[in-house]
Amino acid sequence: MAGFPVILSDAHSGHAPEVEVQGGVALPAFDQVRRIDEIRAALDADGGYALGPATAHGLEPVRRVHSAELLDYLAGAWERFAAERPPGAPLVFADTFAHARLRAGIAPASRPPGAGDRGEFCFDTITGIGPRTFAAACAAADVALTAVAQLGDRADAVLGLTRPPGHHVSRDLFGGGCYLNNAAIAAQALRDSGAARVAIIDLDYHHGNGTQSLFYERADVLYASLHGAPERAFPYFTGFVSERGEGAGEGTNINVTLPPGIEGEPYRRLLAGVLERIDAFAADALVVSLGLDTIAGDPSGDAALTRGDLEAIAREVSALGLPSVILLEGGYHLEHLGVNAAAWMNGFRSQR
């Protein structure tokens, strides 16, 4: 019997940030190349998985989600701005942002296209661009699209090892260590291939502000996220329970905030309510934004789930019985990331 399908691309290694800037301090980057190496090794050791390469899909499916301006910026940022980096800066970083209040009371700006756009398309100082960052981001989108293409006759669920992650990217704004929104690209591709309704469940510790933004006014895609409360967790300004969608999308956006130090049993009670909402939505397919940064000890959050909790959560998600594309988001406890990913996947597979 063939193993559970896993899609990946070696091009992710072209994005190898050394640092990210948090609170004015340059810290070792969370999203290291080693993340995929650890997961791949754990899945290989398990023996129940069939790893395969992503195929190229071009930018047309990406343009269904992201603006041409954002893509042009990401494609050209390194060549345009690398020479202007301060001494010792390994990446191109934004440091001055196009905040709405910056021009309060002033007429709309008249400027050449692209002027000052390091801070026009990015919302934080965490997310730098290197010489092969855009190629890696496009490869991650190809991983997601290849996973979508394998659903149906070939598989009822596929894992895509997407790196860099993507759920913080909206139509024309990137950040949070993300450049293209892999989960949103997958959801749109599912819609374009015939799924009338798609549900996205975001299990990353951080709110997927980009995914929420992209589908906030749509009735055909439900977005549900369980995440650290924005009062203390990045990206801080989104992810409130009151954000329920607007217009046609009223009621199709679900935010569940996690208290500090949450453990498995209370987490699963919150998850049960989310899964009931997804079941009632009657989706034709599911996209899982799989963040593994809810594990105890992850440096990016304060949740306290165990490996057994991850496996139980995966069983409950899988029990929805929906064709599923599972895409990697966060998870930075490198010493245990591979076995944590394998535990989640083994829980999911147990219901298939």
JOPEBEL-V405466 format. One record per residue. N is the residue number from 1. SS is DSSP state (2 for helix, 1 for strand, 0 for the rest). PHI is phi in whole degrees, 0 to 359 (none if undefined). D_FIRST is the distance of its C-alpha to the first C-alpha in Angstrom with 2 decimals. Layout:
{{N & SS & PHI & D_FIRST} {N & SS & PHI & D_FIRST}}
//
This chain:
{{1 & 0 & none & 0.00} {2 & 0 & 294 & 3.79} {3 & 0 & 280 & 6.42} {4 & 1 & 296 & 9.43} {5 & 1 & 288 & 11.63} {6 & 1 & 230 & 14.84} {7 & 1 & 251 & 17.77} {8 & 1 & 207 & 20.74} {9 & 0 & 221 & 23.78} {10 & 2 & 292 & 25.80} {11 & 2 & 295 & 28.89} {12 & 2 & 302 & 29.07} {13 & 2 & 292 & 30.80} {14 & 2 & 293 & 33.74} {15 & 0 & 264 & 34.74} {16 & 0 & 229 & 35.98} {17 & 0 & 294 & 38.78} {18 & 0 & 274 & 40.90} {19 & 1 & 222 & 42.76} {20 & 1 & 223 & 43.11} {21 & 1 & 256 & 46.46} {22 & 1 & 236 & 46.75} {23 & 0 & 58 & 50.20} {24 & 0 & 81 & 51.84} {25 & 1 & 245 & 50.09} {26 & 1 & 280 & 47.70} {27 & 1 & 248 & 44.75} {28 & 1 & 303 & 41.71} {29 & 0 & 297 & 39.16} {30 & 0 & 291 & 36.44} {31 & 0 & 275 & 33.85} {32 & 0 & 270 & 33.28} {33 & 0 & 305 & 30.92} {34 & 2 & 301 & 29.62} {35 & 2 & 305 & 27.95} {36 & 2 & 291 & 24.96} {37 & 2 & 301 & 24.96} {38 & 2 & 295 & 24.79} {39 & 2 & 293 & 21.91} {40 & 2 & 300 & 19.87} {41 & 2 & 297 & 20.62} {42 & 2 & 292 & 19.61} {43 & 2 & 291 & 16.20} {44 & 2 & 299 & 15.69} {45 & 2 & 295 & 16.95} {46 & 2 & 294 & 14.59} {47 & 0 & 86 & 11.52} {48 & 0 & 260 & 9.34} {49 & 1 & 232 & 10.32} {50 & 1 & 246 & 10.20} {51 & 1 & 275 & 13.94} {52 & 1 & 219 & 15.67} {53 & 1 & 278 & 19.36} {54 & 0 & 288 & 21.55} {55 & 0 & 251 & 23.32} {56 & 0 & 287 & 27.04} {57 & 0 & 241 & 28.33} {58 & 0 & 72 & 32.00} {59 & 0 & 268 & 34.36} {60 & 2 & 300 & 34.80} {61 & 2 & 294 & 32.17} {62 & 2 & 289 & 33.70} {63 & 2 & 293 & 37.13} {64 & 0 & 292 & 36.07} {65 & 0 & 242 & 36.22} {66 & 0 & 249 & 38.57} {67 & 0 & 287 & 42.07} {68 & 2 & 298 & 43.03} {69 & 2 & 296 & 45.51} {70 & 2 & 297 & 42.96} {71 & 2 & 297 & 40.73} {72 & 2 & 297 & 43.80} {73 & 2 & 297 & 44.87} {74 & 2 & 299 & 41.57} {75 & 2 & 293 & 41.32} {76 & 2 & 248 & 44.86} {77 & 2 & 299 & 45.70} {78 & 2 & 297 & 45.25} {79 & 2 & 296 & 47.42} {80 & 2 & 283 & 50.03} {81 & 2 & 243 & 50.45} {82 & 2 & 301 & 49.29} {83 & 2 & 293 & 52.79} {84 & 2 & 268 & 54.28} {85 & 0 & 297 & 52.30} {86 & 0 & 298 & 54.52} {87 & 0 & 305 & 54.67} {88 & 0 & 89 & 51.64} {89 & 0 & 279 & 49.48} {90 & 0 & 279 & 46.07} {91 & 0 & 228 & 44.94} {92 & 1 & 277 & 46.63} {93 & 0 & 241 & 47.29} {94 & 0 & 279 & 49.11} {95 & 0 & 225 & 52.03} {96 & 0 & 227 & 54.13} {97 & 0 & 245 & 52.63} {98 & 0 & 280 & 53.69} {99 & 0 & 288 & 54.56} {100 & 2 & 301 & 56.16} {101 & 2 & 282 & 59.13} {102 & 2 & 297 & 59.91} {103 & 2 & 246 & 61.80} {104 & 0 & 302 & 63.06} {105 & 0 & 81 & 66.25} {106 & 0 & 247 & 65.91} {107 & 0 & 298 & 65.41} {108 & 0 & 308 & 62.02} {109 & 0 & 289 & 61.61} {110 & 0 & 248 & 62.30} {111 & 0 & 210 & 60.43} {112 & 0 & 296 & 58.66} {113 & 0 & 304 & 54.99} {114 & 0 & 88 & 52.83} {115 & 0 & 296 & 55.69} {116 & 0 & 69 & 54.67} {117 & 0 & 278 & 51.08} {118 & 0 & 301 & 49.57} {119 & 0 & 257 & 50.42} {120 & 0 & 271 & 49.98} {121 & 0 & 251 & 46.19} {122 & 1 & 241 & 45.30} {123 & 0 & 245 & 46.16} {124 & 0 & 208 & 46.05} {125 & 0 & 264 & 46.78} {126 & 0 & 282 & 43.33} {127 & 0 & 255 & 41.63} {128 & 0 & 269 & 42.67} {129 & 1 & 239 & 41.74} {130 & 0 & 253 & 41.21} {131 & 0 & 295 & 41.13} {132 & 0 & 238 & 37.37} {133 & 2 & 295 & 36.82} {134 & 2 & 295 & 36.70} {135 & 2 & 298 & 34.20} {136 & 2 & 294 & 31.91} {137 & 2 & 296 & 32.41} {138 & 2 & 295 & 31.62} {139 & 2 & 294 & 28.42} {140 & 2 & 297 & 27.45} {141 & 2 & 298 & 28.22} {142 & 2 & 295 & 26.00} {143 & 2 & 301 & 23.10} {144 & 2 & 298 & 23.83} {145 & 2 & 290 & 24.25} {146 & 2 & 293 & 21.05} {147 & 2 & 298 & 19.20} {148 & 2 & 300 & 21.20} {149 & 2 & 296 & 20.41} {150 & 2 & 272 & 16.63} {151 & 1 & 292 & 17.18} {152 & 0 & 104 & 17.24} {153 & 0 & 296 & 15.28} {154 & 0 & 269 & 12.70} {155 & 1 & 195 & 12.41} {156 & 0 & 258 & 14.66} {157 & 1 & 199 & 15.25} {158 & 1 & 220 & 15.56} {159 & 1 & 260 & 17.33} {160 & 1 & 246 & 20.10} {161 & 0 & 274 & 21.94} {162 & 0 & 276 & 25.29} {163 & 0 & 210 & 28.25} {164 & 0 & 296 & 31.13} {165 & 0 & 291 & 30.66} {166 & 0 & 213 & 32.35} {167 & 0 & 288 & 33.42} {168 & 0 & 270 & 37.08} {169 & 0 & 262 & 37.71} {170 & 0 & 264 & 39.54} {171 & 0 & 300 & 40.61} {172 & 0 & 220 & 43.05} {173 & 0 & 212 & 43.03} {174 & 1 & 242 & 40.76} {175 & 1 & 167 & 40.85} {176 & 0 & 63 & 39.18} {177 & 0 & 74 & 37.34} {178 & 1 & 239 & 35.74} {179 & 0 & 231 & 36.49} {180 & 0 & 227 & 34.33} {181 & 0 & 271 & 32.82} {182 & 2 & 300 & 29.09} {183 & 2 & 295 & 28.44} {184 & 2 & 293 & 31.29} {185 & 2 & 298 & 30.20} {186 & 2 & 295 & 26.75} {187 & 2 & 298 & 28.49} {188 & 2 & 294 & 30.88} {189 & 2 & 296 & 28.23} {190 & 2 & 297 & 26.50} {191 & 2 & 298 & 29.96} {192 & 2 & 292 & 30.65} {193 & 0 & 265 & 27.49} {194 & 0 & 122 & 28.51} {195 & 0 & 288 & 27.88} {196 & 0 & 288 & 31.25} {197 & 0 & 222 & 30.92} {198 & 1 & 231 & 28.97} {199 & 1 & 251 & 29.18} {200 & 1 & 241 & 29.06} {201 & 1 & 247 & 28.94} {202 & 1 & 254 & 30.31} {203 & 0 & 257 & 29.66} {204 & 0 & 293 & 31.44} {205 & 0 & 297 & 34.59} {206 & 0 & 258 & 36.67} {207 & 0 & 296 & 37.47} {208 & 0 & 274 & 35.92} {209 & 2 & 303 & 39.29} {210 & 2 & 291 & 38.08} {211 & 2 & 297 & 35.42} {212 & 2 & 302 & 38.01} {213 & 2 & 300 & 40.58} {214 & 2 & 294 & 38.50} {215 & 2 & 242 & 37.74} {216 & 0 & 296 & 40.78} {217 & 0 & 249 & 42.52} {218 & 0 & 244 & 39.58} {219 & 0 & 268 & 38.56} {220 & 0 & 269 & 35.20} {221 & 1 & 230 & 33.56} {222 & 1 & 265 & 33.80} {223 & 1 & 243 & 33.89} {224 & 1 & 230 & 33.70} {225 & 1 & 227 & 34.23} {226 & 1 & 248 & 34.76} {227 & 1 & 204 & 36.76} {228 & 1 & 302 & 39.71} {229 & 0 & 302 & 42.97} {230 & 0 & 297 & 44.62} {231 & 0 & 297 & 47.79} {232 & 0 & 226 & 46.17} {233 & 0 & 236 & 42.90} {234 & 0 & 307 & 42.29} {235 & 0 & 267 & 42.82} {236 & 0 & 71 & 45.64} {237 & 0 & 262 & 46.91} {238 & 0 & 223 & 44.04} {239 & 0 & 101 & 41.80} {240 & 0 & 284 & 44.51} {241 & 0 & 301 & 43.77} {242 & 0 & 290 & 46.44} {243 & 0 & 277 & 44.40} {244 & 0 & 246 & 42.98} {245 & 0 & 99 & 42.89} {246 & 0 & 224 & 45.72} {247 & 2 & 58 & 46.69} {248 & 2 & 298 & 43.82} {249 & 2 & 270 & 41.58} {250 & 0 & 304 & 43.68} {251 & 0 & 90 & 41.45} {252 & 0 & 259 & 38.17} {253 & 1 & 238 & 38.54} {254 & 1 & 234 & 37.91} {255 & 1 & 245 & 38.91} {256 & 1 & 239 & 38.60} {257 & 1 & 263 & 40.36} {258 & 1 & 261 & 39.53} {259 & 0 & 288 & 42.39} {260 & 0 & 301 & 42.75} {261 & 0 & 68 & 40.67} {262 & 0 & 299 & 38.47} {263 & 0 & 252 & 36.19} {264 & 2 & 298 & 33.12} {265 & 2 & 296 & 34.75} {266 & 2 & 294 & 37.12} {267 & 2 & 298 & 34.51} {268 & 2 & 291 & 32.19} {269 & 2 & 294 & 35.20} {270 & 2 & 295 & 35.80} {271 & 2 & 299 & 32.17} {272 & 2 & 301 & 32.29} {273 & 2 & 295 & 35.10} {274 & 2 & 295 & 33.31} {275 & 2 & 295 & 30.20} {276 & 2 & 297 & 32.60} {277 & 2 & 294 & 34.16} {278 & 2 & 296 & 30.91} {279 & 2 & 299 & 29.95} {280 & 2 & 292 & 33.43} {281 & 2 & 291 & 33.11} {282 & 0 & 58 & 30.53} {283 & 0 & 288 & 28.61} {284 & 0 & 270 & 26.08} {285 & 1 & 202 & 24.11} {286 & 1 & 234 & 24.29} {287 & 1 & 248 & 24.80} {288 & 1 & 254 & 24.69} {289 & 1 & 275 & 27.13} {290 & 1 & 270 & 25.66} {291 & 0 & 267 & 28.57} {292 & 0 & 254 & 28.11} {293 & 0 & 268 & 31.88} {294 & 0 & 270 & 32.50} {295 & 1 & 287 & 31.69} {296 & 0 & 302 & 34.79} {297 & 0 & 94 & 36.33} {298 & 0 & 295 & 35.11} {299 & 0 & 288 & 38.19} {300 & 0 & 258 & 38.11} {301 & 0 & 208 & 38.41} {302 & 0 & 236 & 39.72} {303 & 0 & 286 & 36.93} {304 & 0 & 224 & 35.97} {305 & 1 & 285 & 32.44} {306 & 0 & 259 & 30.47} {307 & 2 & 298 & 26.87} {308 & 2 & 296 & 26.44} {309 & 2 & 296 & 28.07} {310 & 2 & 301 & 25.63} {311 & 2 & 295 & 22.69} {312 & 2 & 293 & 24.68} {313 & 2 & 301 & 25.66} {314 & 2 & 297 & 22.11} {315 & 2 & 300 & 21.26} {316 & 2 & 290 & 24.34} {317 & 2 & 294 & 23.63} {318 & 2 & 297 & 20.12} {319 & 0 & 295 & 21.75} {320 & 0 & 300 & 23.61} {321 & 0 & 75 & 20.61} {322 & 0 & 267 & 21.34} {323 & 1 & 305 & 19.29} {324 & 1 & 228 & 19.70} {325 & 1 & 251 & 20.40} {326 & 1 & 253 & 20.89} {327 & 1 & 235 & 23.34} {328 & 1 & 287 & 24.96} {329 & 0 & 248 & 28.67} {330 & 0 & 270 & 30.62} {331 & 0 & 129 & 30.09} {332 & 0 & 230 & 32.41} {333 & 0 & 276 & 32.27} {334 & 2 & 298 & 30.93} {335 & 2 & 297 & 30.80} {336 & 2 & 239 & 28.32} {337 & 2 & 297 & 26.75} {338 & 2 & 298 & 23.42} {339 & 2 & 290 & 22.91} {340 & 2 & 293 & 24.27} {341 & 2 & 296 & 21.80} {342 & 2 & 296 & 18.87} {343 & 2 & 297 & 20.52} {344 & 2 & 299 & 20.88} {345 & 2 & 294 & 17.34} {346 & 2 & 294 & 16.08} {347 & 2 & 297 & 18.62} {348 & 2 & 296 & 17.51} {349 & 2 & 295 & 13.81} {350 & 0 & 294 & 15.15} {351 & 0 & 259 & 16.56} {352 & 0 & 249 & 13.62}}
//
